[in-house]
């Protein structure tokens, strides 16, 4: 026999594959027209792709059609992937389904029998040397130059978003040498709180604390308002983009201020970049940490509840932890996450979304992906999940907890397991009588201010969702505790995986939770980076290191 040449003799011939070593080659005419058993089990898409690829290889056109094949495979793959993401993913991807009640039922016996828990309250935070960092905000002395005009801002949002507006307005007014009018609080359909500045903050103290740095007045002089028919809506309103640099105010806002003598900025929340010169940051520090103090009624009841919380924490030396829980109906609805409330929950959430954000979630093409949201750590933790996390972190039944929250959705059902795990848990409604809370009950911002005060003085603060409340509380606690926030910030992406793991045991779960707690412990003093907020990271703009020389303790003057 002649040896077969593996190379084609001409461009029109293709080589035959070598015979299988396990089978003798079958004559072409003897091949069955029916597909093989293995080929028959393939999907239609796989068979179609195999036929096309075979034809292209035989015709040596694979390189010509490679781009087409790639695009086709991507399209087909996308179709399959989307089908999985929107149909099958909730049952396939770990972390995409709310199964925490099942996990609690499984772990509860071992959790309650665990006597190895150390004193988490005393070990949860590794304190640095007392006095590592101290408040250090340089105040001006002497008079101010003649004002360039009046700035009127409308602070929108809830309590702490309004706080952002106030502090940024102080910084802008001082930087432009303008007179700041006490900010007006915009009434919002979600918070529905008609409170004015003086209802929440000590207005007289605010003006006095800023008197040598920024002029602050309650109203604009009548002779100026006559130019606008005494109607603030006639005053020129700047629509400033979010996170605008301070240079924009000097280059664009100041010329108009000098011309008009009165300008309005609405809305004003988040309208100033976090990254700003030292002179601007100093004014922000001064406004947030020194000038803004809650009104006397709020301060009084807040301090009363702190004292009561310490009394009820006598078994822990007067120490308690505070937890900020965001599981109100509007928060759950906005997250578009699914829990275990069945049809009633579904109807409640649809109604809440339509009531608060009419049409936002029902636009054509809008697809809700609760499973994806949960995997990405965007679902609010339930009270049960917070309890499991804290027990895993070493806080036992004897731990005193203050829970800061609005009205919990379906509270009777969702709060029951948390109270089982932590029977010493308290809320402001439990610490105060109905008569004491009556003046604040229908005002969400005032109620939030009471929560803020009690959380501020806790031994440990636990944030579960993010937002402006923990954003400011982190910084304020650092300002009070020598640069340490003493705050636990859990990784909710990891939590979603642990809570949805049916095979996890108590010892393994606890090891993961202790690791998460240790990660918070290891943060220590965190310094502000360029794009961080000075309201969360007061070091080094608002605080000084005690080991530095006296000359370096004072921040740069404007």
C-alpha positions as CSV (number, residue, x, y, z in Angstrom):
1,X,0.0,0.0,0.0
2,X,1.1,3.5,-0.7
3,X,1.6,5.8,2.2
4,X,-1.0,8.6,2.4
5,X,0.2,12.1,2.0
6,X,-1.2,14.3,4.9
7,X,-0.8,17.4,2.8
8,X,-3.3,18.2,0.1
9,X,-2.1,17.8,-3.5
10,X,-4.2,20.7,-4.6
11,X,-6.2,23.5,-3.2
12,X,-9.4,21.7,-3.9
13,X,-8.8,18.5,-1.9
14,X,-9.0,18.2,1.9
15,X,-7.2,15.6,4.0
16,X,-9.2,12.7,5.4
17,X,-8.9,12.2,9.2
18,X,-7.0,9.2,10.4
19,X,-8.9,6.1,11.2
20,X,-9.9,5.7,14.8
21,X,-7.6,3.2,16.6
22,X,-10.7,1.6,18.2
23,X,-12.9,1.3,15.2
24,X,-12.5,0.2,11.6
25,X,-13.5,2.9,9.1
26,X,-16.9,2.6,7.7
27,X,-17.5,3.0,4.0
28,X,-19.2,6.4,3.2
29,X,-22.2,4.7,1.6
30,X,-22.7,2.5,4.7
31,X,-23.2,5.5,7.1
32,X,-26.7,5.8,8.6
33,X,-28.7,8.9,7.8
34,X,-29.9,9.0,11.4
35,X,-27.9,11.0,13.9
36,X,-25.9,9.1,16.5
37,X,-27.3,8.6,20.0
38,X,-24.9,11.2,21.4
39,X,-25.7,13.7,18.7
40,X,-29.5,13.2,19.3
41,X,-29.1,14.1,22.9
42,X,-27.7,17.5,22.1
43,X,-29.9,20.6,22.0
44,X,-31.1,22.1,18.7
45,X,-28.7,25.0,19.1
46,X,-25.8,22.7,19.7
47,X,-26.6,20.5,16.7
48,X,-27.1,23.6,14.5
49,X,-23.8,25.1,15.6
50,X,-22.0,21.7,15.0
51,X,-23.4,21.4,11.5
52,X,-22.3,24.9,10.5
53,X,-18.9,24.5,12.1
54,X,-18.4,21.2,10.2
55,X,-19.3,22.8,6.9
56,X,-17.0,25.7,7.4
57,X,-14.1,23.5,8.4
58,X,-14.6,21.3,5.3
59,X,-14.7,24.4,3.1
60,X,-11.7,26.0,4.8
61,X,-13.9,29.1,5.5
62,X,-13.6,29.1,9.2
63,X,-11.4,32.2,9.2
64,X,-13.7,34.1,7.0
65,X,-16.8,33.4,9.2
66,X,-15.1,33.4,12.6
67,X,-16.4,36.9,13.5
68,X,-19.9,35.9,12.5
69,X,-19.7,32.7,14.5
70,X,-18.4,34.7,17.5
71,X,-21.2,37.2,17.4
72,X,-23.8,34.4,16.9
73,X,-22.5,32.5,19.9
74,X,-22.5,35.6,22.0
75,X,-26.1,36.3,21.0
76,X,-27.2,32.7,21.7
77,X,-25.2,32.7,24.9
78,X,-26.9,35.9,26.0
79,X,-30.3,34.5,25.3
80,X,-29.5,31.5,27.5
81,X,-27.9,33.7,30.2
82,X,-30.8,36.0,30.3
83,X,-33.2,33.2,30.6
84,X,-31.2,31.9,33.6
85,X,-31.0,35.4,35.2
86,X,-34.6,36.2,35.0
87,X,-36.2,32.8,35.4
88,X,-33.9,30.3,37.0
89,X,-31.4,32.4,38.9
90,X,-33.5,32.7,42.2
91,X,-33.4,28.9,42.5
92,X,-29.8,28.5,41.4
93,X,-27.6,31.3,42.7
94,X,-26.6,31.0,46.4
95,X,-27.5,34.2,48.1
96,X,-30.4,35.2,45.9
97,X,-33.3,33.9,48.1
98,X,-34.3,34.9,51.6
99,X,-33.9,31.8,53.6
100,X,-32.8,33.3,56.9
101,X,-35.8,31.9,58.9
102,X,-34.8,28.4,57.9
103,X,-31.2,29.1,58.9
104,X,-32.3,30.5,62.3
105,X,-34.4,27.4,63.0
106,X,-31.4,25.2,62.1
107,X,-28.8,27.1,64.2
108,X,-30.9,28.1,67.1
109,X,-30.2,25.1,69.4
110,X,-26.4,25.2,68.9
111,X,-26.5,29.0,69.2
112,X,-28.3,29.0,72.5
113,X,-26.1,26.2,73.8
114,X,-22.9,28.0,72.9
115,X,-21.1,29.0,76.2
116,X,-17.8,29.9,74.5
117,X,-18.9,33.5,73.8
118,X,-16.3,36.0,75.1
119,X,-17.2,39.3,76.5
120,X,-17.8,40.9,73.1
121,X,-18.7,44.3,74.6
122,X,-15.2,44.7,76.1
123,X,-13.3,43.2,73.2
124,X,-15.2,44.5,70.2
125,X,-13.1,47.6,69.8
126,X,-9.3,47.9,70.1
127,X,-8.9,51.3,71.5
128,X,-5.8,53.3,70.6
129,X,-4.1,55.4,73.3
130,X,-6.4,58.0,74.7
131,X,-5.8,61.3,73.1
132,X,-4.3,60.0,69.8
133,X,-6.5,62.5,68.0
134,X,-8.4,65.4,69.4
135,X,-10.9,68.0,68.0
136,X,-9.0,70.8,66.5
137,X,-11.1,73.4,64.6
138,X,-9.5,76.8,64.3
139,X,-12.1,79.6,64.9
140,X,-11.6,83.1,63.5
141,X,-11.5,86.1,65.7
142,X,-12.4,89.7,65.0
143,X,-14.9,91.2,62.6
144,X,-15.9,90.1,59.1
145,X,-15.5,92.3,56.0
146,X,-18.6,93.7,54.3
147,X,-20.9,91.1,52.9
148,X,-21.2,90.4,49.2
149,X,-24.9,89.6,49.5
150,X,-27.4,87.0,50.8
151,X,-27.6,83.3,50.0
152,X,-30.9,81.5,50.6
153,X,-30.9,77.6,50.2
154,X,-33.6,75.0,50.4
155,X,-32.5,71.9,52.2
156,X,-34.2,68.8,50.9
157,X,-34.5,65.2,52.1
158,X,-34.6,63.8,55.6
159,X,-32.7,64.9,58.8
160,X,-29.2,64.2,57.8
161,X,-29.5,65.1,54.1
162,X,-30.7,68.5,55.4
163,X,-27.7,68.5,57.6
164,X,-25.5,68.1,54.6
165,X,-27.2,71.2,53.0
166,X,-26.7,73.3,56.1
167,X,-23.0,72.5,56.5
168,X,-22.3,73.0,52.8
169,X,-24.2,76.2,52.8
170,X,-22.1,77.5,55.7
171,X,-18.9,76.6,53.7
172,X,-20.1,78.3,50.5
173,X,-21.3,81.4,52.2
174,X,-18.1,81.8,54.1
175,X,-16.0,81.2,51.0
176,X,-17.9,83.8,49.1
177,X,-18.0,86.2,52.0
178,X,-21.8,86.1,51.8
179,X,-24.5,86.3,54.5
180,X,-26.3,83.0,54.9
181,X,-30.1,83.0,55.5
182,X,-31.2,80.2,57.9
183,X,-31.9,77.4,55.5
184,X,-35.5,76.5,54.7
185,X,-36.4,72.8,55.0
186,X,-38.2,71.5,52.0
187,X,-41.3,69.4,52.8
188,X,-40.9,66.0,51.2
189,X,-43.7,63.5,50.3
190,X,-41.8,60.6,51.9
191,X,-40.7,62.1,55.3
192,X,-43.7,64.4,55.5
193,X,-42.1,66.5,58.2
194,X,-43.0,70.2,58.3
195,X,-40.4,71.1,60.9
196,X,-38.4,74.3,60.6
197,X,-34.7,74.8,61.4
198,X,-35.4,76.0,65.0
199,X,-37.6,73.0,65.7
200,X,-34.7,70.6,65.3
201,X,-31.6,72.7,65.9
202,X,-30.6,75.4,68.4
203,X,-30.8,78.4,66.1
204,X,-29.4,81.0,68.5
205,X,-26.4,78.7,69.3
206,X,-25.8,78.1,65.6
207,X,-25.6,81.8,64.8
208,X,-23.4,82.5,67.8
209,X,-20.9,79.7,67.0
210,X,-20.4,81.1,63.5
211,X,-20.4,84.8,64.2
212,X,-16.7,85.3,63.5
213,X,-16.6,83.1,60.4
214,X,-20.0,83.5,58.6
215,X,-22.8,85.9,59.0
216,X,-26.1,84.1,59.6
217,X,-29.5,85.9,59.6
218,X,-33.1,84.7,59.9
219,X,-34.5,86.9,57.2
220,X,-33.4,89.0,54.2
221,X,-33.8,92.8,54.7
222,X,-37.1,94.2,53.5
223,X,-35.6,96.8,51.2
224,X,-33.9,94.1,49.2
225,X,-37.0,91.9,49.0
226,X,-39.0,94.8,47.6
227,X,-37.1,94.4,44.4
228,X,-38.6,90.9,44.1
229,X,-42.1,91.9,45.3
230,X,-41.3,90.3,48.6
231,X,-41.7,86.9,46.9
232,X,-38.7,84.5,47.2
233,X,-39.8,82.6,44.1
234,X,-38.9,85.8,42.1
235,X,-35.3,85.6,43.3
236,X,-32.9,84.1,40.7
237,X,-32.5,80.4,41.5
238,X,-29.3,78.6,40.6
239,X,-29.7,75.0,39.5
240,X,-26.3,73.7,40.5
241,X,-25.2,70.2,39.4
242,X,-24.4,67.6,42.1
243,X,-20.9,67.6,43.6
244,X,-20.0,71.0,42.0
245,X,-16.4,72.1,42.8
246,X,-16.0,75.2,44.9
247,X,-14.4,76.9,41.9
248,X,-17.8,76.9,40.2
249,X,-19.2,79.0,43.1
250,X,-16.4,81.6,42.8
251,X,-16.5,81.7,39.0
252,X,-20.3,81.5,38.3
253,X,-22.3,82.1,41.5
254,X,-20.3,85.0,43.0
255,X,-20.6,87.4,40.0
256,X,-24.4,86.9,40.0
257,X,-24.4,87.4,43.8
258,X,-22.5,90.7,43.5
259,X,-25.0,91.8,40.9
260,X,-28.3,90.7,42.5
261,X,-27.3,90.9,46.2
262,X,-29.7,88.0,46.8
263,X,-29.6,84.5,45.2
264,X,-31.4,81.3,45.8
265,X,-30.1,77.7,45.5
266,X,-32.7,75.0,45.4
267,X,-32.3,72.1,45.9
268,X,-29.0,72.3,47.7
269,X,-28.2,68.8,49.1
270,X,-25.0,67.3,47.7
271,X,-24.2,70.4,45.6
272,X,-20.6,70.8,46.8
273,X,-17.8,68.5,46.1
274,X,-16.2,66.5,49.0
275,X,-12.8,67.4,47.7
276,X,-12.3,71.1,48.6
277,X,-9.5,73.5,49.9
278,X,-8.7,73.5,53.6
279,X,-10.5,76.8,54.1
280,X,-13.8,75.2,52.9
281,X,-13.3,72.0,54.9
282,X,-12.6,74.1,58.1
283,X,-16.0,75.7,57.7
284,X,-17.7,72.4,57.1
285,X,-16.0,71.0,60.3
286,X,-17.1,74.1,62.3
287,X,-20.7,73.9,61.1
288,X,-21.1,70.1,61.6
289,X,-19.2,69.4,64.8
290,X,-19.5,72.7,66.7
291,X,-22.3,74.9,65.5
292,X,-25.1,72.4,64.9
293,X,-26.6,71.4,68.2
294,X,-30.1,69.9,68.6
295,X,-32.8,72.1,70.1
296,X,-33.1,72.0,73.8
297,X,-36.3,69.8,73.9
298,X,-34.7,67.2,71.6
299,X,-31.4,67.4,73.4
300,X,-33.1,66.9,76.7
301,X,-35.1,63.8,75.8
302,X,-32.1,62.4,74.0
303,X,-29.9,62.7,77.0
304,X,-32.7,61.3,79.2
305,X,-32.9,58.2,77.0
306,X,-29.1,57.8,77.1
307,X,-29.2,57.8,80.9
308,X,-32.0,55.2,80.9
309,X,-30.2,53.0,78.4
310,X,-27.1,53.0,80.6
311,X,-29.2,52.2,83.7
312,X,-30.7,49.2,81.9
313,X,-27.2,48.1,80.9
314,X,-25.9,47.8,84.4
315,X,-24.9,44.2,83.8
316,X,-22.5,45.4,81.1
317,X,-21.1,48.3,83.2
318,X,-23.6,50.8,81.6
319,X,-22.4,49.9,78.1
320,X,-24.8,49.2,75.3
321,X,-24.6,48.8,71.5
322,X,-26.8,50.7,69.1
323,X,-28.1,49.3,65.8
324,X,-29.5,51.4,62.9
325,X,-32.1,49.2,61.3
326,X,-33.7,50.2,58.0
327,X,-36.6,47.8,57.6
328,X,-39.5,50.3,57.2
329,X,-42.1,49.7,54.6
330,X,-40.9,52.4,52.2
331,X,-37.3,51.1,52.5
332,X,-38.2,47.5,51.7
333,X,-40.4,48.7,48.8
334,X,-37.7,50.9,47.3
335,X,-35.1,48.0,47.5
336,X,-37.4,45.8,45.3
337,X,-36.3,42.8,47.4
338,X,-38.5,39.8,48.2
339,X,-38.8,38.3,51.7
340,X,-41.2,35.7,53.0
341,X,-44.5,37.6,53.3
342,X,-46.1,36.0,50.3
343,X,-48.9,37.7,48.4
344,X,-49.7,40.2,51.2
345,X,-46.1,41.4,51.1
346,X,-46.2,41.7,47.3
347,X,-49.3,43.8,47.4
348,X,-48.0,46.0,50.2
349,X,-44.8,46.6,48.3
350,X,-46.5,47.5,45.0
351,X,-48.8,49.9,46.9
352,X,-45.9,51.5,48.8
353,X,-43.8,52.0,45.6
354,X,-46.7,53.6,43.8
355,X,-47.5,55.8,46.8
356,X,-44.0,57.0,47.3
357,X,-42.5,57.0,43.8
358,X,-45.5,57.1,41.4
359,X,-44.7,55.4,38.1
360,X,-41.0,55.0,38.8
361,X,-41.1,51.2,39.1
362,X,-43.8,50.6,36.5
363,X,-42.2,52.3,33.5
364,X,-42.1,50.2,30.3
365,X,-39.0,48.0,30.2
366,X,-38.3,48.3,34.0
367,X,-37.4,44.9,35.3
368,X,-37.2,44.2,39.0
369,X,-34.4,41.7,40.0
370,X,-34.8,40.9,43.7
371,X,-32.4,38.0,43.5
372,X,-29.7,40.1,41.9
373,X,-30.2,42.8,44.5
374,X,-29.8,40.4,47.3
375,X,-26.6,38.9,45.9
376,X,-25.2,42.4,45.5
377,X,-25.9,43.3,49.1
378,X,-28.6,45.8,48.4
379,X,-31.4,44.3,50.4
380,X,-32.2,45.7,53.8
381,X,-31.3,43.3,56.6
382,X,-34.3,41.9,58.5
383,X,-34.4,42.1,62.3
384,X,-33.8,38.3,62.3
385,X,-30.7,38.6,60.1
386,X,-29.3,41.4,62.4
387,X,-29.8,39.1,65.4
388,X,-28.1,36.2,63.8
389,X,-25.2,38.4,62.7
390,X,-24.7,39.8,66.2
391,X,-25.0,36.5,68.0
392,X,-22.4,35.1,65.6
393,X,-20.1,38.1,66.4
394,X,-20.1,37.2,70.1
395,X,-22.9,39.3,71.5
396,X,-25.0,37.0,73.7
397,X,-28.5,37.3,75.2
398,X,-27.3,39.6,78.0
399,X,-26.2,42.3,75.6
400,X,-28.1,45.6,75.9
401,X,-29.1,46.9,72.5
402,X,-30.7,50.2,71.4
403,X,-32.5,49.8,68.1
404,X,-32.8,53.0,66.1
405,X,-35.4,52.7,63.4
406,X,-38.6,54.0,62.0
407,X,-41.8,51.9,62.0
408,X,-40.7,48.3,61.2
409,X,-42.6,46.7,58.4
410,X,-44.9,43.9,59.7
411,X,-43.1,44.4,63.0
412,X,-45.0,41.8,65.1
413,X,-43.7,39.1,62.8
414,X,-40.3,40.4,61.9
415,X,-39.3,41.6,65.4
416,X,-40.2,38.4,67.3
417,X,-37.0,36.5,66.5
418,X,-34.7,39.5,67.3
419,X,-36.4,39.9,70.7
420,X,-35.9,36.1,71.3
421,X,-32.2,36.5,70.7
422,X,-31.8,39.8,72.6
423,X,-34.5,40.1,75.3
424,X,-32.8,43.3,76.6
425,X,-33.4,45.2,73.4
426,X,-34.9,48.7,73.7
427,X,-36.2,51.3,71.3
428,X,-37.1,55.0,72.0
429,X,-40.7,53.9,72.2
430,X,-39.8,51.4,74.9
431,X,-37.6,53.7,76.9
432,X,-39.9,56.8,76.8
433,X,-43.5,57.1,77.8
434,X,-46.1,58.0,75.2
435,X,-46.5,61.4,76.8
436,X,-42.8,62.1,76.5
437,X,-42.7,61.2,72.8
438,X,-46.0,63.0,72.0
439,X,-44.4,66.3,70.9
440,X,-42.1,64.4,68.4
441,X,-44.3,61.5,67.3
442,X,-45.6,62.9,64.0
443,X,-42.3,64.5,63.0
444,X,-39.9,62.0,61.4
445,X,-36.8,64.3,61.5
446,X,-37.3,65.0,65.3
447,X,-37.7,61.3,66.0
448,X,-34.5,60.6,64.0
449,X,-32.7,63.2,66.0
450,X,-33.6,61.4,69.2
451,X,-32.3,58.1,67.7
452,X,-29.1,59.9,66.6
453,X,-28.4,61.1,70.1
454,X,-28.8,57.7,71.7
455,X,-26.6,56.0,69.0
456,X,-23.9,58.7,69.3
457,X,-23.2,57.8,73.0
458,X,-23.3,54.0,72.6
459,X,-20.2,51.8,73.2
460,X,-20.6,50.3,69.7
461,X,-22.6,51.4,66.7
462,X,-23.8,48.9,64.1
463,X,-25.0,50.1,60.7
464,X,-26.9,47.8,58.5
465,X,-27.9,49.7,55.3
466,X,-25.9,52.8,54.7
467,X,-27.3,56.2,54.0
468,X,-27.0,59.7,55.6
469,X,-27.7,58.6,59.2
470,X,-24.6,56.4,59.6
471,X,-22.7,58.7,57.3
472,X,-22.9,61.5,59.8
473,X,-22.9,59.3,62.9
474,X,-19.6,57.7,61.8
475,X,-17.8,61.0,61.7
476,X,-19.4,62.4,64.8
477,X,-18.3,59.3,66.8
478,X,-14.8,59.7,65.4
479,X,-14.8,63.3,66.5
480,X,-15.8,62.2,70.1
481,X,-13.8,59.0,70.4
482,X,-10.3,60.2,69.5
483,X,-10.7,59.4,65.8
484,X,-12.3,55.9,66.3
485,X,-15.8,55.3,64.9
486,X,-16.2,52.1,67.0
487,X,-18.6,51.0,64.4
488,X,-19.4,47.6,62.8
489,X,-20.1,47.7,59.1
490,X,-21.0,44.2,57.8
491,X,-20.3,43.0,54.3
492,X,-23.9,42.3,53.1
493,X,-22.7,40.5,50.0
494,X,-21.0,37.9,52.2
495,X,-24.0,37.8,54.6
496,X,-26.3,37.0,51.7
497,X,-24.2,33.9,50.9
498,X,-24.0,32.8,54.6
499,X,-27.7,33.3,55.2
500,X,-28.6,31.2,52.1
501,X,-26.3,28.3,52.8
502,X,-28.4,25.3,54.0
503,X,-25.3,23.3,54.9
504,X,-23.5,25.9,57.2
505,X,-23.2,24.9,60.8
506,X,-23.1,27.2,63.9
507,X,-19.3,27.0,64.4
508,X,-18.6,27.9,60.8
509,X,-21.2,30.7,60.7
510,X,-19.7,32.1,63.9
511,X,-16.2,32.0,62.5
512,X,-17.3,34.0,59.5
513,X,-19.1,36.6,61.7
514,X,-16.1,37.0,64.0
515,X,-14.0,37.6,61.0
516,X,-16.4,40.2,59.8
517,X,-16.3,41.9,63.2
518,X,-12.5,41.7,63.3
519,X,-12.4,43.5,60.0
520,X,-14.3,46.4,61.5
521,X,-12.0,46.3,64.6
522,X,-8.9,46.5,62.4
523,X,-9.9,49.8,60.7
524,X,-8.7,51.9,63.6
525,X,-8.3,55.6,62.8
526,X,-9.1,56.3,59.2
527,X,-7.9,59.4,57.5
528,X,-9.9,61.3,54.9
529,X,-9.0,60.6,51.3
530,X,-9.6,63.2,48.6
531,X,-13.1,62.1,47.6
532,X,-14.2,61.1,51.1
533,X,-16.6,63.2,53.1
534,X,-15.3,65.2,56.0
535,X,-18.6,64.4,57.7
536,X,-17.6,60.8,57.9
537,X,-13.8,61.2,58.2
538,X,-12.9,64.2,60.4
539,X,-9.2,63.3,60.5
540,X,-7.1,65.3,59.7
541,X,-9.3,68.3,58.6
542,X,-11.2,68.7,61.8
543,X,-8.9,66.9,64.3
544,X,-5.2,67.1,65.3
545,X,-2.7,64.4,66.2
546,X,-1.6,65.0,69.8
547,X,2.0,63.9,69.1
548,X,2.6,66.6,66.6
549,X,4.3,69.9,67.4
550,X,2.2,72.7,68.5
551,X,2.7,74.6,65.3
552,X,1.2,71.7,63.2
553,X,-1.9,71.3,65.4
554,X,-3.8,74.2,63.9
555,X,-5.4,73.6,60.5
556,X,-4.6,76.1,57.7
557,X,-6.5,79.3,58.1
558,X,-8.6,80.6,55.2
